[in-house]
Amino acid sequence: MASYTHGHHESVLRSHNVRDISNSAEYLRPFLTATTSLLDVGAGPGSITVDFASVVGHVTATEIDENALSLSRSLAEQRGATNIDFSVEDVHALSFADDSFDVAHAHQVLQHVADPVQALREMRRVTVPGGIVAARDADYAGFIWFPLLPELDRWLDLYRRAARANGGEPDAGRRLLAWARAAGFDDVTVTASTWCYATPEERSWWGGMWADRILQSALARQLLDSGMATDAELREISDAWKRWADDGDGWYLVPHGEIVARA
């Protein structure tokens, strides 16, 4: 198993909690019906999971341990979602029987696992013949921003190095088709979508979130403990995120690759 680079600090959850179908899984919506049985791999804080539960028949949410799974379980309880089951799982070796789900979904998961091809094989195994295996992942090497700040270049380099040191692939978006083909899928539809942050409110949220994450999250601890960066350097990066957020010309684009593969 790879290690999860982000961790679950409040600054991380601040980002993940705003995700839903419309901003993170719209490409999958045409395949969801009121009778769909859906497996949500790596449910995280559960915001997409609970949104799925409002449009499909049943959702099974998984995470790598009970602590991580408790986040989605708590949100489901808060929202009154009663059609969700929860299971601690390793996506490389799922405990579910063959042909258990109509749809298997993973959002921002394959970039963090040790063997994304095996993960896709397992997702296909537990999906009914003719069902859907869907994945969406960011591609860090494709991140684009303005104005150009050297500290943000350094941030991106540090993040990609840390993610790879953890056994992940931060530039996963561009690799999804290749991984799906290696996993044995012949019928794969490939799309892409972006998150864009340019309004004052969006910049304040995105820049402020990363200004905190680079100092307080699991990523920060890893960078310091490994000697990849110093505390002073991380503080410079944090300040740069704030300067970017305050710049009236600030703009940021996050690209994602998406696949819908027929089992």
C-alpha positions as CSV (number, residue, x, y, z in Angstrom):
1,M,0.0,0.0,0.0
2,A,1.1,3.6,-0.7
3,S,0.9,6.2,2.1
4,Y,-1.8,8.9,1.8
5,T,0.0,12.1,1.2
6,H,-2.6,14.6,2.3
7,G,-3.8,13.2,5.6
8,H,-7.0,14.4,7.2
9,H,-6.1,17.7,8.8
10,E,-8.9,20.3,8.8
11,S,-7.2,22.2,6.1
12,V,-7.4,19.1,3.8
13,L,-11.0,18.4,4.7
14,R,-11.8,22.0,4.0
15,S,-11.1,21.2,0.3
16,H,-12.5,17.7,0.2
17,N,-15.8,18.6,1.9
18,V,-17.0,20.8,-0.9
19,R,-16.9,18.0,-3.5
20,D,-20.1,16.7,-4.9
21,I,-21.4,15.1,-8.2
22,S,-21.7,18.5,-10.0
23,N,-18.1,19.5,-9.4
24,S,-16.4,16.1,-9.2
25,A,-18.4,13.4,-10.9
26,E,-20.6,15.0,-13.5
27,Y,-19.1,12.7,-16.1
28,L,-20.6,9.8,-14.3
29,R,-24.1,11.2,-13.8
30,P,-25.6,9.8,-17.1
31,F,-24.9,6.3,-15.8
32,L,-26.7,6.7,-12.4
33,T,-30.3,5.6,-11.9
34,A,-32.6,5.2,-8.9
35,T,-31.8,1.5,-8.9
36,T,-28.0,1.7,-9.3
37,S,-25.9,-0.1,-6.7
38,L,-22.6,1.9,-6.4
39,L,-19.3,1.2,-4.8
40,D,-17.5,4.4,-3.8
41,V,-13.8,3.6,-3.3
42,G,-11.9,6.0,-1.0
43,A,-14.9,7.9,0.1
44,G,-12.9,10.4,2.2
45,P,-15.2,12.8,4.1
46,G,-18.2,11.5,2.2
47,S,-19.5,14.5,0.4
48,I,-19.6,12.8,-3.0
49,T,-20.7,9.6,-1.4
50,V,-23.8,11.2,0.2
51,D,-24.6,13.0,-3.0
52,F,-24.5,9.7,-4.8
53,A,-26.9,8.3,-2.2
54,S,-29.5,10.9,-3.1
55,V,-29.7,9.7,-6.7
56,V,-28.9,6.0,-6.7
57,G,-30.5,3.0,-5.0
58,H,-27.6,2.0,-2.7
59,V,-24.0,3.1,-2.0
60,T,-21.2,1.1,-0.4
61,A,-18.4,3.4,0.9
62,T,-14.9,2.2,1.5
63,E,-11.8,3.6,3.1
64,I,-8.4,2.2,4.2
65,D,-9.1,2.2,7.9
66,E,-11.9,2.9,10.4
67,N,-10.7,6.4,11.3
68,A,-10.8,7.5,7.7
69,L,-14.2,5.7,7.2
70,S,-15.7,7.5,10.2
71,L,-15.6,10.8,8.3
72,S,-18.0,9.6,5.7
73,R,-20.1,7.7,8.2
74,S,-20.5,10.9,10.3
75,L,-21.6,13.0,7.3
76,A,-24.1,10.3,6.2
77,E,-25.6,10.4,9.7
78,Q,-25.8,14.2,9.7
79,R,-27.5,14.2,6.3
80,G,-29.9,11.4,7.1
81,A,-28.6,9.1,4.3
82,T,-29.8,5.6,5.2
83,N,-28.9,3.8,1.9
84,I,-25.1,3.7,2.5
85,D,-23.1,0.8,3.9
86,F,-19.5,1.2,5.1
87,S,-16.5,-1.1,4.8
88,V,-12.8,-0.9,5.5
89,E,-11.1,-2.1,2.3
90,D,-7.9,-2.4,0.4
91,V,-8.7,-1.5,-3.2
92,H,-6.0,-3.9,-4.3
93,A,-8.0,-6.9,-2.8
94,L,-11.6,-6.0,-2.2
95,S,-13.6,-8.3,0.0
96,F,-16.8,-8.2,-2.1
97,A,-18.0,-11.0,-4.3
98,D,-17.7,-10.9,-8.1
99,D,-20.4,-8.9,-9.9
100,S,-21.6,-7.1,-6.7
101,F,-22.2,-3.6,-8.1
102,D,-23.5,-1.8,-11.1
103,V,-21.0,1.0,-10.8
104,A,-17.6,1.2,-9.1
105,H,-16.2,4.7,-8.6
106,A,-13.0,6.3,-7.4
107,H,-12.4,10.0,-7.1
108,Q,-8.8,11.2,-6.5
109,V,-7.9,7.7,-5.4
110,L,-5.7,6.0,-8.0
111,Q,-3.1,8.7,-7.7
112,H,-2.5,7.5,-4.1
113,V,-2.5,3.7,-4.5
114,A,0.6,1.5,-4.9
115,D,-0.8,-0.4,-8.0
116,P,-3.6,1.5,-9.8
117,V,-3.8,-1.2,-12.5
118,Q,-4.6,-3.8,-9.9
119,A,-7.0,-1.4,-8.2
120,L,-8.9,-1.1,-11.5
121,R,-8.9,-4.9,-12.0
122,E,-10.5,-5.3,-8.6
123,M,-13.1,-2.7,-9.3
124,R,-13.9,-4.5,-12.5
125,R,-14.1,-7.9,-10.8
126,V,-16.8,-6.6,-8.3
127,T,-18.8,-4.8,-11.1
128,V,-21.5,-6.7,-13.0
129,P,-20.8,-7.5,-16.7
130,G,-21.7,-4.4,-18.7
131,G,-21.5,-2.2,-15.6
132,I,-19.3,0.9,-15.2
133,V,-15.9,1.4,-13.6
134,A,-15.3,5.2,-13.3
135,A,-12.3,7.1,-12.1
136,R,-11.3,10.8,-11.9
137,D,-7.9,12.1,-10.9
138,A,-6.0,15.4,-10.9
139,D,-2.8,15.8,-12.9
140,Y,-0.4,17.9,-10.8
141,A,2.1,18.5,-13.6
142,G,-0.7,20.2,-15.5
143,F,-1.6,22.7,-12.8
144,I,-1.5,26.3,-14.2
145,W,-1.6,29.6,-12.4
146,F,-1.0,33.3,-12.7
147,P,0.8,35.4,-11.5
148,L,3.9,33.2,-11.7
149,L,5.4,32.9,-8.2
150,P,8.7,30.9,-7.7
151,E,7.4,29.7,-4.3
152,L,4.5,28.0,-6.0
153,D,6.8,26.3,-8.4
154,R,8.7,25.0,-5.4
155,W,5.4,23.9,-3.8
156,L,4.5,21.9,-6.8
157,D,7.9,20.3,-7.0
158,L,7.8,19.4,-3.3
159,Y,4.3,17.9,-3.6
160,R,5.1,15.7,-6.5
161,R,8.3,14.5,-4.8
162,A,6.4,13.7,-1.6
163,A,3.6,11.9,-3.4
164,R,6.1,9.7,-5.3
165,A,8.0,9.0,-2.1
166,N,4.8,7.7,-0.7
167,G,4.4,5.3,-3.7
168,G,1.8,7.4,-5.5
169,E,1.6,9.0,-8.9
170,P,0.6,12.7,-8.7
171,D,0.3,13.1,-12.5
172,A,-2.4,10.4,-12.6
173,G,-5.0,12.1,-14.7
174,R,-3.1,11.6,-18.0
175,R,-2.4,7.9,-17.1
176,L,-6.0,6.8,-16.5
177,L,-6.6,5.5,-20.0
178,A,-3.3,3.6,-20.0
179,W,-4.0,2.1,-16.6
180,A,-7.5,1.0,-17.7
181,R,-6.1,-0.7,-20.8
182,A,-3.5,-2.4,-18.8
183,A,-6.2,-3.6,-16.5
184,G,-7.9,-5.3,-19.4
185,F,-10.7,-2.8,-20.3
186,D,-11.4,-2.5,-24.0
187,D,-14.4,-0.1,-23.9
188,V,-13.1,3.1,-22.3
189,T,-14.5,6.6,-22.7
190,V,-12.0,9.3,-21.8
191,T,-13.0,12.8,-20.8
192,A,-11.4,15.7,-18.9
193,S,-12.7,18.5,-16.7
194,T,-11.2,21.3,-14.6
195,W,-11.5,23.3,-11.4
196,C,-10.8,27.0,-12.0
197,Y,-10.3,29.6,-9.2
198,A,-10.4,33.2,-10.3
199,T,-13.0,35.2,-8.3
200,P,-11.9,36.9,-5.1
201,E,-13.9,34.4,-3.1
202,E,-12.5,31.4,-5.0
203,R,-8.9,32.7,-4.6
204,S,-9.4,33.3,-0.9
205,W,-10.7,29.8,-0.4
206,W,-8.1,27.9,-2.6
207,G,-5.1,30.0,-1.6
208,G,-6.0,30.2,2.1
209,M,-6.6,26.4,2.2
210,W,-3.2,25.7,0.7
211,A,-1.5,28.3,2.8
212,D,-2.6,26.3,5.8
213,R,-2.0,22.9,4.3
214,I,1.6,23.5,3.6
215,L,2.2,24.3,7.2
216,Q,-0.2,22.0,9.1
217,S,-1.1,18.9,7.1
218,A,0.5,15.4,6.8
219,L,2.3,16.8,3.7
220,A,4.0,19.4,5.9
221,R,5.1,16.9,8.4
222,Q,6.5,14.6,5.7
223,L,8.4,17.4,4.0
224,L,10.0,18.5,7.3
225,D,10.7,15.0,8.6
226,S,12.3,13.9,5.3
227,G,14.4,17.0,5.0
228,M,12.9,17.9,1.6
229,A,12.1,21.3,3.0
230,T,12.7,23.5,6.0
231,D,10.2,25.2,8.2
232,A,11.3,28.6,6.8
233,E,10.8,27.4,3.3
234,L,7.3,26.2,4.0
235,R,6.4,29.5,5.6
236,E,7.6,31.3,2.4
237,I,5.4,29.0,0.3
238,S,2.4,29.7,2.6
239,D,3.0,33.4,2.3
240,A,3.1,33.1,-1.5
241,W,-0.2,31.3,-1.5
242,K,-1.7,34.3,0.4
243,R,-0.1,36.8,-2.0
244,W,-1.6,34.9,-4.9
245,A,-5.0,34.9,-3.3
246,D,-4.9,38.6,-2.8
247,D,-3.8,39.4,-6.3
248,G,-6.8,40.7,-8.4
249,D,-5.3,39.0,-11.5
250,G,-4.9,35.7,-9.7
251,W,-6.1,32.6,-11.7
252,Y,-5.6,28.9,-11.1
253,L,-6.5,25.8,-13.1
254,V,-6.6,22.2,-11.9
255,P,-7.0,19.7,-14.7
256,H,-8.5,16.2,-14.2
257,G,-8.6,13.1,-16.3
258,E,-11.7,10.9,-16.3
259,I,-12.5,7.4,-17.5
260,V,-15.8,5.5,-17.8
261,A,-14.9,1.8,-18.5
262,R,-17.3,-1.0,-19.3
263,A,-16.8,-4.1,-17.2
